[in-house]
C-alpha cells in the first residue's frame, strides 16, 4: 500500500499544481475529457499490467487497436453485421490474438518481447492492407448511438468509459488480489520454476494472462474506435503500448514480474493523463509528448531498481 499511497499523494500534488498554473483544468469539460481518457487508457493498462505481473510484455496492443478498429468499422458499415455482434466478434478476435501470443510465449518459449514486437509490425501491416491504407470510420453513426455512447456518452454526468473502467477494475481486483488465480499469477511472475515445482501450471497461467490482456485490449479498441469515429490504419493507436506500460510501471508493476496492483495501475493511468493534460494546458509542444512518456517510464524503472536495492 505504500507505493499506492505515494502515487496518490503525487497525483493530488500534480492536480493542485496544474489547477494553479491553469484554472481551466478544473472546468467540467476538461475534467470530463480527462476522465474519459483515463477510462479508455485505464482499461488498456489493466491488461498490460496483468501481463507485466507474469514478467511478460506486450508491445503489440497499439497495432492491435488499429487492426480491430478497422475490422469493427468494416464489419458494421461494409459487411452490415449488427453492431452488438460486431463488438462481440472484435473482443473474441482480440482474445484469440492474446491466446496466440500466450501459446508462443508459454509453449514455444519465445521471448515475449520478440513475439509482441513481431505482432506490432504484423498487425499494423495487416490493418493497412485490409483497409487498403484508407481511413475507415462510422460516418454519422446513425443507428449506432448506443454503441457510440460507450465512448462519448455519460452516466449521471460521468463519462461512460470511466464507469466501465471502474466496473472492470472491481472485477480485476477480485480476480488478481482475492482469488487463487491471482495468487498463482504472482507466484509465476516471482519465480516460474519454483511455481512449477509447487504444482502450478505455469504455462497455462502465462497464456491466460495474454488472453485477459487481449480481452481488455478488445474492449479498449471498441472505445477508441467510436471515440475517434475514424480509424487511420497507419496511425491509429500508435505508441499506445507506451501509455499502458508507463501507467503500469508508475502504478508499481515491476518489469521483473511478481509485483503490481489494480489500484496502482489506476493511479498510474490517472497520473499519466493529468501529466498529459498539464503538458497541453501550459502550451508545451505536442511533439514532446513522447519525450515526457520516455522520461516517465525511465523514472518508474529507476525508482523500482532503487527500491529493490534498498530491500537487499
N, C-alpha and C positions, 0 to 999 in steps of 0.2 A: 504493500500500500504506500510505502514511502515514495516510490517512483511516481505513482499516480498523483499523490498529493503535491509533489514538486511540479509536475506538469500542469496541474490545475492552478497552482499559485502563479506559475509563469503565464498561463493563459489569461488569468484575471488581470495581471500586470500589463500584458500586451494589449488587452482590450481597453484598459484605462488609458494607456499611452496613446493608442490610436484615436480614442474619443477626444483626448485633449488636443492632439495635433490637428484633427479634422472632425468637428462635431457631426458631420454628415454620416459618420459611422453609426450613430445611434438612430438615424431616421428609420422608420418602419420598412421602407422599401429596401434599403441597404441590408437591414437585419434579415429580412425575408430572403433576399437573394443569397446572402451568406449562408443562411440555414439550408437553403435548397441545395447549394453546392456541397455543404457538409454532408447532407443526406446522400447525395449521389456518390461522392468520393468515399464516404464512410463505408458504404456497402462494398465497394471495390476493395477498400483497405482491410476490411474484416476477412475477406477471402485470402488476401495475400498474407495476412497475419497468421492464419491457420497453417499455411504452407511454411512460413518462416519458423514457426514453432517446431516443425519437424526438421529444421536445419536445411530446408529447401529454399527455392526462389522461383519466381515466375516472371520472366521478362516479356512474356507474350501478350499480357492482358490488353495492352493498348491496341495491338493489331487485331486481337480477338474482338474488341469493341467495334472496330471498323468493319470486319467481316460480318459479324452478326447484325450490325446496323444496316448494312447493305442488303443482307438477306431478309431482314424484317421489312424494310421498305418495299422490296420487290415482291415479297410474299403477299403483302396487303394490297399494293397498288397495281401490280402487274399480273400476279397469279391469282388474285382475288380470293385468297384464303381468309376466312373470318379472323378478325383482329385477335380475339382471345386465343384461338387455336394457334395463330402465328406466334404469339408471345410464348405460349407453352412449348412450341416446337423450338423456338430460339433458346429457351432455358435448357431444354433437353439436349440441344446441339452443343451448348456450352459445357454441360456436364459430360457429354461424350468426349469432347476435346480434353477436358480435365482427366477423364479416365485414361485416355491415350497417353497423356503426359505421365500420369501415375504409373502406367504399365512400363513405359520406357525407363522411368527413374527407378521404380521399385523392383521390377522383374528383370529387365535387360541390364540394369545397373549403369545407365548412362548418367553422367553428372547433370543435375537439374539446370545448371547454367547453360550447358550445351543444348539440352532438349528445348528449353524455352527460348533460347536465342535463335535457334533454327525456326521455332514457331513464330517468333516475332517477324522474321523475314518471310516465311512461307505464307502466313495468314494475310499479311499486308499485300503481298503479291497476288494472292487468290482474290482478295477483295477488289483490287484494281482490275483484275481480269474479268471477274464476274460482272462488274459494273461497267465494263468497257472504259474504265478510267473516267466515268462520268459521275457527277454528284447525284445521289438519289435522295428522295425526300417524300413527304406525305402531303404536299400541297396545302390546301386549306384544312386538311384533316377532317373533312366532312364525314360524319358517321363514326369517327374515332375519338370523340370528345372524352369518353370515359377513360380510354387508354391514355390520351394525352394528359389527362388530369393526374396521372401517375407522376408526370414530370413537372407540370406547370400549375397544377391545382393546389388548393389549400383545404385543410380540415380544421374548422374552428379558427381560421386565421394562421394556422401553422402549415408550412409547405408540406405537401404530401410525401416527397422523398425523405424529409426529416422524420416524419411519423413512421414511414416504412423502415427507416434505419433503426429507430428505437425498438420497433417490434422485432426485427431481425436480430438486434443486439441482445435482447432478452433471451431469445431462442439460443443464440450462440453462447451466451453467458452460461446458461444451464448446461448446454452440450459440452463446453470446454472446462468449466470450473465446478460443475456439480454432477458429473457422470463418470462412469468407468472409462468411456471413450476418451474423454479429456485427459484422464489420468494416464492412460496408455499413450496418448499423443505426446504429452510432456516427457514421458519415460523414453519414448523413441527418440525424441529430439535431444535429450540429455546424453543418451548413450544407446545407440541402436543395437550393438552387440549384447550389452547387458540386458536390454529389454527382451531380446530374442531368447536369451538363456533363461529368462524369467517366465517364459511361456507365452509371451506376447507375439502375435503375428505382425511383426514389424513392417513387412512388405505391404500387408493389407492396410495398415494404419497410414503409411505414407501415401499409398494410392488413393485412399479415401480422402486425405487432405486436399489432394488436387481436384477430386470430384466436387468437394464442398466449395473450393475456390472457384471452380467452373460454374457452379450453380449461382453463386453470388455475382460472378462476373456477368452471367447471362441476364440477371435482374438489372444490374447496373447498365448493361448495354441497351436494354429497352428504355430505361430512364433517360440516358444520354441521347439516344436517337430521337425521342419525342421532345426532349428539351431543346435540342438544336434545330429540330424539324427538317434537317438536311444532313446527309452523310457524304462527305467527300472521302472516297476510299484512300486517297493519298495522304490525308492529314487528320482525319477523324481519330481521336484517341491517341494522337502522337504523344509519347513520353508520359502517358497516364500511369504507366507502371512505376515511374519515379515518384509520383504523388503518393501512390499506395504504399510503396516501400518506405518512403520517408515518413509517412504517417505512422506506420507500424514500428519503425525504429525509434521515432520520437516517443511513441507510446510505451516503450520498454521492451519490445520484442528484440531479442538478441539474434544477430545473424548467425551465431553459432548453434542456435536452436535451444529448445528446452525452457525458454522464458517468454513471457508475454501475457497480456490480459486484454479482455474485451474493453473494459473501461479505459485502459491506457491507449488502445488504438483509437477509440472515440475522441479522447482528449487530444491525441496527436493529430488526428484529422482536423479537429476544430482549430488547433493552434496553427496548423499549416494554412488553413483557409483564411484565418484572421490575418496572418502574416501576408498572404497574397493580397488581401483587401487593403492592408496598410500600404503595400507597395503601390497599388493603384491610386489610393486616395492622396498620397503625398507626391504623386507625379513621377515616381521612378520609372524609367523607360521599360516597357514590357519585354524588351529584349534581354533584360537582366533577370527575368523570372527564373530561368533555368539555372543561372548562376546562384541565385538565392536557394533554389532547391538543392543544388550540389553542396552548398555550404551547410545546409541543414542536415543532410544525410551524413556528411563528414563529421559534424559536431556530435550527432547522435551516436555514431560508431565510436568516436573518440571518448565520449562520456562512458559508454559501455565498457570500453577497454580499461579505462582508469578505475572504474568500479570493480572490475574483475581482478585487477592487480591489487587493489586495496584489500579485497577479501582474502587474498593469499597471504 
